[in-house]
């Protein structure tokens, strides 16, 4: 199962240590089936993953490979706006375009993780 993990990571030292561990593990075990997308703040996360873009990814997961126009019709949204949202998600690697130009989500599962902690 190919998984995307989306997280907010404010602690750079911990993030670097985990990336190092992940790299070593992948080196020894072969290719990982998890891709990680990290954001430095909630603002950064929600500027990329707006509610409309999240809905777009959910619909793509439900429908599978589909053309941009068909996706826009399915979402009952303007093609131009769906194109703009798809372009951002393509740039981040959260969705992909097939050789035939259709869009799809390359992940079976998208996992999000972030914490909101009270001040100490």
C-alpha positions as CSV (number, residue, x, y, z in Angstrom):
1,X,0.0,0.0,0.0
2,X,1.5,3.3,-1.1
3,X,1.0,6.0,1.6
4,X,1.5,9.7,1.8
5,X,2.1,11.2,5.2
6,X,1.4,14.9,5.6
7,X,2.7,16.6,8.7
8,X,3.5,19.9,10.3
9,X,7.1,19.9,11.7
10,X,8.4,22.9,13.6
11,X,11.3,21.2,15.1
12,X,14.0,21.1,12.5
13,X,16.5,19.0,14.4
14,X,14.0,16.3,15.0
15,X,12.9,16.4,11.4
16,X,16.5,16.1,10.2
17,X,17.2,13.1,12.5
18,X,14.0,11.3,11.3
19,X,14.9,12.0,7.7
20,X,18.3,10.4,8.3
21,X,16.8,7.4,10.0
22,X,14.3,7.0,7.1
23,X,17.1,7.3,4.6
24,X,19.2,4.6,6.3
25,X,16.1,2.3,6.7
26,X,15.2,2.7,3.0
27,X,18.9,2.1,2.0
28,X,18.9,-1.2,3.8
29,X,15.4,-2.4,3.1
30,X,14.9,-1.0,-0.4
31,X,12.4,1.5,-1.7
32,X,9.9,2.9,0.9
33,X,6.2,2.8,0.2
34,X,5.6,6.0,2.1
35,X,6.2,9.6,0.9
36,X,6.3,12.3,3.5
37,X,5.2,15.9,2.9
38,X,6.3,18.3,5.7
39,X,5.2,21.8,6.3
40,X,6.7,24.3,8.7
41,X,3.4,25.7,10.0
42,X,-0.3,25.2,9.9
43,X,-0.5,28.3,7.6
44,X,1.9,26.7,5.1
45,X,-0.1,23.5,5.2
46,X,-3.4,25.1,4.7
47,X,-2.1,27.4,1.9
48,X,-1.4,24.2,-0.1
49,X,-4.1,21.9,1.1
50,X,-7.2,24.2,1.0
51,X,-10.6,22.6,1.5
52,X,-11.3,22.7,-2.2
53,X,-7.9,20.9,-3.0
54,X,-8.6,18.3,-0.3
55,X,-12.0,17.7,-1.9
56,X,-10.3,17.4,-5.3
57,X,-8.0,14.7,-3.9
58,X,-10.9,12.9,-2.3
59,X,-12.8,12.8,-5.5
60,X,-9.8,11.7,-7.5
61,X,-9.3,8.8,-5.1
62,X,-12.9,7.8,-5.5
63,X,-13.0,8.1,-9.3
64,X,-9.4,7.0,-10.2
65,X,-7.8,8.3,-13.4
66,X,-9.9,11.0,-14.9
67,X,-9.6,14.0,-17.3
68,X,-9.4,17.5,-15.8
69,X,-12.7,18.5,-17.5
70,X,-14.5,15.4,-16.2
71,X,-13.1,16.1,-12.7
72,X,-14.3,19.7,-12.8
73,X,-17.8,18.4,-13.9
74,X,-17.8,15.9,-11.0
75,X,-16.9,18.6,-8.5
76,X,-19.4,21.0,-10.1
77,X,-16.6,23.6,-10.3
78,X,-15.1,25.8,-13.1
79,X,-12.5,24.1,-15.2
80,X,-10.1,27.0,-14.7
81,X,-10.3,26.8,-10.9
82,X,-9.9,23.1,-10.9
83,X,-6.9,23.4,-13.2
84,X,-5.3,26.0,-10.8
85,X,-5.8,23.7,-7.8
86,X,-4.6,20.6,-9.7
87,X,-1.4,22.5,-10.8
88,X,-0.5,23.2,-7.1
89,X,-1.2,19.6,-6.1
90,X,0.9,18.3,-9.2
91,X,3.7,20.6,-8.2
92,X,3.7,19.2,-4.7
93,X,3.5,15.6,-6.0
94,X,0.2,14.9,-4.2
95,X,-1.5,14.0,-7.5
96,X,0.0,12.9,-10.8
97,X,-0.8,13.0,-14.5
98,X,-0.7,9.8,-16.5
99,X,0.9,9.5,-19.9
100,X,-2.5,10.0,-21.4
101,X,-3.0,13.3,-19.5
102,X,-5.4,12.0,-16.9
103,X,-5.1,13.0,-13.3
104,X,-4.9,10.5,-10.4
105,X,-3.8,10.3,-6.7
106,X,-0.7,7.9,-6.6
107,X,-1.5,6.9,-3.0
108,X,-3.8,4.3,-1.5
109,X,-3.8,6.1,1.8
110,X,-3.2,9.7,2.8
111,X,-2.3,10.1,6.5
112,X,-2.1,13.5,8.3
113,X,-0.4,14.1,11.6
114,X,0.1,17.2,13.6
115,X,-0.3,18.3,17.2
116,X,-1.5,21.4,18.9
117,X,0.2,21.7,22.3
118,X,-0.6,24.0,25.2
119,X,2.2,26.2,26.4
120,X,4.4,24.7,29.1
